[in-house]
């Protein structure tokens, strides 16, 4: 578990916080950045890290710290998030809970107890902040640009990046299914309800996230699975560098087929796209 404190936020090597405002304003060391992250002072951490990033734009670890600060600001802390998705869901449950995969329980999942992937994904969906815009999207973009080549990225960083991409994909897929049902759950969805270019972009982003999940998984082995599943024996996915295989495993293959269809049929209307989303959702629910 200590290892994953390092994986999740890189904050276990913290030092004493600056004792005065003058010292804070002149702070420059990574230890002080880590202290702010450890104390969940994400706004201050962003201010300090961005000042450092301006001075050292090529320093990838600084950019990665900034990504983690934005994740925290978005309300996404990996270890806390894992506890949430395995805990009792009654607090997160709303009248939307039964919109898809109705047979999923809301009680806490006990250690070593199995859970279907679709019910796990449902829990992830309802505990993940908005991913198509805002702080979470900023964090995801920073992670990609900090370590664009997984072959030259540490296993631990690939694990965290892969987890963020996986969560993004599940949240975005759920949002697309909600959109198909004409249930607009986020500010971004409501703002762009009739914006077909925005809708098409969601499919494109889902494809990018699928690719990132697959390649990061191939360089981190089963660590993403172990992290999200809390060391249960099942395998979520591992070493799948083929997006087709991964999409089959995650149940998002039909969404990717819609993305392909959009490229071949650029004149599809919003209602036609919505019909395709509903057909894909119906197929998934019949299978599960």
Beta strands, then each sheet from edge to edge (+ up, - down):
end
